[in-house]
Amino acid sequence: MSHNSFGHLFRVTTWGESHGPAIGCVVDGCPPRLALTEADIQPFLDRRRPGQSKFVTQRQEPDQVRILSGTFEGLTTGTPISLLIENTDQRSKDYGEIRDRFRPGHADLTYDLKYGIRDYRGGGRSSARETAMRVAAGAVARKVLAGVTIRGALVQMGPDRVDRAHWDWAAVEENAFFCPDPAAAIRWEAMLTEARKSGSSLGAVIEVVAEGVPPGLGAPIYGKLDADIAAALMGINAVKGVEIGEGFAAAALTGEGNADEMRMGPDGRVLFGDNHAGGVLGGISTGQPIVARFAVKPTSSILTPRKSVDRFGQEVEVLTKGRHDPCVGIRAVPVGEAMLALVLADHLLRHRGQNPDAPTEARLPRN
Ligand SMILES: Cc1cc2nc3c(=O)[nH]c(=O)nc-3n(C[C@H](O)[C@H](O)[C@H](O)COP(=O)(O)O)c2cc1C
């Protein structure tokens, strides 16, 4: 049984564990003749890389990606693209204490119950180390999505939200939190320093936005674009909630308030007054920005002891040493962007496959 692949026409399979010799992925179905070298992928991995500030895990991994197949003279060939990253900074002894004990909030118990065997070193396959390969594959997906801009930002840490009136995309790359509001970034620095020093951790909310997405992506009934985006984001480690557009807040609006009114613009373009829908209607993209948010729980590996049980049925206390992110939401930002890119690339190819003459912009009349 295989559950390590996703996507239909643009299909990604990842493999590897946190403390194995390497992690990797195979991207199958990528169109040929796209310019692709390691230099196109590396910058995205560098944004997710551990050890870059005191607010993320101190594991020092260079995360240098190698393309092993699927390109020739800097172009994709249409054959499977195999990507590999070596694991270089493993400290398995840090995990001796959780060999037989289950960390509350982590995957230790369920892996043991399901498989009866568990690579406890760094969490094995349940470790978010695997998400490096999603980021690498996402960089390939971005090549398929020419003209589409995908960006992400941390919009809430613990209970503290950004002020949307001060949203500045440029600021996202200028602080350690991918925070679009410089004042919030300063507050978060103090909050997270305190949480880290006290052996605790904090949750976060991330927003990902794709602009320039053509209308028509997504296939009702069981291939809805919003459903696939939700599944992709929910599949990121530690994610406990996903919203598209207005999300849960839509329940508190009236029909009038939630209506994204339409009017005709120049050249037959359909213009929207708002984007409560988050760029998807009936499971199909509208041509407006796709907007999704996901909530990430606080890191479960903490230095404060918590009650738990062990493999032998004994009640124990667990505290986790080792190097952990005090707020895993920070490094989840590039991962969320990558998952959105992967879903959109797959849907773009699926849409074009079924409907090659569909308009690339929201224009009327259609013909
Ligand atoms: C980028 C990223 C980094 C993470 N780093 C850690 C970590 O250092 N320690 C930890 O306990 N969990 C970490 N996690 C979360 C665990 O991988 C996750 O909680 C665990 O696999 C259990 O799965 P679940 O929370 O989805 O149920 C991280 C998650 C992400 C997205």
The ligand as a MOL file (V3000), in Angstrom:
LIG
                    3D

  0  0  0     0  0            999 V3000
M  V30 BEGIN CTAB
M  V30 COUNTS 31 33 0 0 0
M  V30 BEGIN ATOM
M  V30 1 C 8.4330 22.9310 9.7690 0
M  V30 2 C 8.0410 22.0520 10.9210 0
M  V30 3 C 8.9710 21.7640 11.9110 0
M  V30 4 C 8.6160 20.9390 12.9810 0
M  V30 5 N 9.5390 20.7260 13.9740 0
M  V30 6 C 9.1650 20.0230 15.0770 0
M  V30 7 C 10.0520 19.9040 16.1800 0
M  V30 8 O 11.1680 20.4330 16.1600 0
M  V30 9 N 9.6390 19.1740 17.2560 0
M  V30 10 C 8.3920 18.6060 17.3160 0
M  V30 11 O 8.0540 17.9980 18.3020 0
M  V30 12 N 7.5290 18.7380 16.3010 0
M  V30 13 C 7.8820 19.4260 15.1840 0
M  V30 14 N 6.9830 19.5550 14.1490 0
M  V30 15 C 5.6560 18.9170 14.2520 0
M  V30 16 C 5.6900 17.4010 14.1860 0
M  V30 17 O 6.3300 16.9340 13.0120 0
M  V30 18 C 4.2480 16.8660 14.2710 0
M  V30 19 O 3.5790 17.4640 15.3390 0
M  V30 20 C 4.2470 15.3550 14.4790 0
M  V30 21 O 4.6950 14.7240 13.3060 0
M  V30 22 C 2.8380 14.8070 14.8130 0
M  V30 23 O 1.9510 15.0400 13.7640 0
M  V30 24 P 0.6510 15.9570 13.9200 0
M  V30 25 O 1.0180 17.0840 14.8070 0
M  V30 26 O 0.3560 16.4130 12.5100 0
M  V30 27 O -0.4320 15.1010 14.5040 0
M  V30 28 C 7.3160 20.3690 13.0490 0
M  V30 29 C 6.3820 20.6690 12.0510 0
M  V30 30 C 6.7210 21.5150 10.9970 0
M  V30 31 C 5.7050 21.8490 9.9530 0
M  V30 END ATOM
M  V30 BEGIN BOND
M  V30 1 1 1 2
M  V30 2 1 2 3
M  V30 3 2 2 30
M  V30 4 2 3 4
M  V30 5 1 4 5
M  V30 6 1 4 28
M  V30 7 2 5 6
M  V30 8 1 6 7
M  V30 9 1 6 13
M  V30 10 2 7 8
M  V30 11 1 7 9
M  V30 12 1 9 10
M  V30 13 2 10 11
M  V30 14 1 10 12
M  V30 15 2 12 13
M  V30 16 1 13 14
M  V30 17 1 14 15
M  V30 18 1 14 28
M  V30 19 1 15 16
M  V30 20 1 16 17
M  V30 21 1 16 18
M  V30 22 1 18 19
M  V30 23 1 18 20
M  V30 24 1 20 21
M  V30 25 1 20 22
M  V30 26 1 22 23
M  V30 27 1 23 24
M  V30 28 2 24 25
M  V30 29 1 24 26
M  V30 30 1 24 27
M  V30 31 2 28 29
M  V30 32 1 29 30
M  V30 33 1 30 31
M  V30 END BOND
M  V30 END CTAB
M  END
